[in-house]
Amino acid sequence: TQLQATAGKQGIAEDRFAAITTGLQPDPSVLPLLDAQPEFKTPIWDYMAGLVDDERVADGQAGMARWQAELDRASQRYGVDPATIAAVWGVESNFGRTLGGRPLLISLSTLSCYGRRQAYFRGEFFSTLKIIQDEHIAPERLVGSWAGAFGQTQFMPSTYLRLAVDFDGDGRRDLVDSVPDALASTANFLKRAGWNPGLAWGYEVKLPTELDTSGAGRKNKRPMSSWVKQGVTRADGQALPGGDTPAGLLLPAGRNGPAFLVTRNFDALYSYNAAESYALAIAHLSDRLRGGGPLIQAWPTDDPGLSRAERRELQRLLIARGYDLGEPDGMIGARTRQALQAAQRELGLSPDGRAGQKALKALRASTTTPKG
């Protein structure tokens, strides 16, 4: 096959290639996912509500307490603070609870031969083979996202080969079963991405009404002092640092939503997964893990998103109305949306299937008479 021909050039022994790939069958279900990434398709107020909620903050603080010694050691070695490392862990795998269930070899071999970006995924497929061949991680442990990210902090295989570290001293770089290896590897990634120790990722800010926002954008950085001169202030009332630290104005939902001044450390978070909403979720979660509060400015929507606890409540309310959704898991999939549309019709609401605050309030207010 075309993959076998290239494997030798990539340092994969022919007999190992055959042994590892025998019986591999493509999985066409990964192909539609190329165009359905939630960081780009989900409204930011829904995305943030599910990723940075009280539950994740409490779980994160418990995880930080449990792994404090390792986080402190990683922070000393790589210059990235414990809350930021933990925030990546929390967003990527819910602190190790959700590692993904798709075998990397199957997903990546499929994406190497079908769909767009085949060359990119081929590189990741060969990196996976090298991990199995050289790092002695069993193929059945290499499961993860549809795109091939795996482990506690969801490294792509090529990133693993470049940046993963053995931090627990057992001679293996294990991002799946070793929390210390995963946390230190994440710190190493951010250090290599340009993380500046002691620099804040940025701040939620309040804009003066007369400020021209046509120059907004993460990349359009100006000295912090220049923003201060223009009347930009921190949303919490504390003083913005002056000086020449470059900062860009981020308006993820436009002028009427929360506004942020972001530094180069925000760019380091962005390099972990190239979506501004993703970087903002990590940045905000890190602030919450340090004891900070929720965002001050509301998102510009009349139907804000639901936390995971509220998503589970919505599912329980639908189940009480007689809809079969199985165990409430807080994941809003097709079954939940269909049940919600039916319930909205019963309640005389627009059946849009949107699981937001409006639907939750309507279900709470309605009687829980089972459907006939």
Buried (B, 14 or more C-beta within 10 A) or exposed (E): EEBEEBBEEBEBEEEBBEEBBEEBEBBEEBBEBBEEBEBEEBBBBBBBBBBBBEBBBEBBBEBBEEBEEBBEBBBEBBBBBBBBBBBBBBBBBBBBEEBBEBBBBBBBBBBBBBBEEBEBBBBBBBBBBBBBBEBEBEBEBBBBBBBBBBBBBBBBBBBBBEBBBBBBEEEBBBBBBBBBBBBBBBBBBBBBBEBBEEBBBBBBBBBEEEBEEEEBBBEEBBBBBBBBEBEBBBBEEEEBBEEEBBBBBBBBBEEEBBBBBBBBBBBBBBBBBEBBBBBBBBBBBBBBBBEBEBBEBEBEBEBBBBBBEBBBBBBBBBBEBBBEBEEBEBEBEEBBBBBBBBBBEBBEBEBBBBBBBBBBEBBEEBEEEEEE
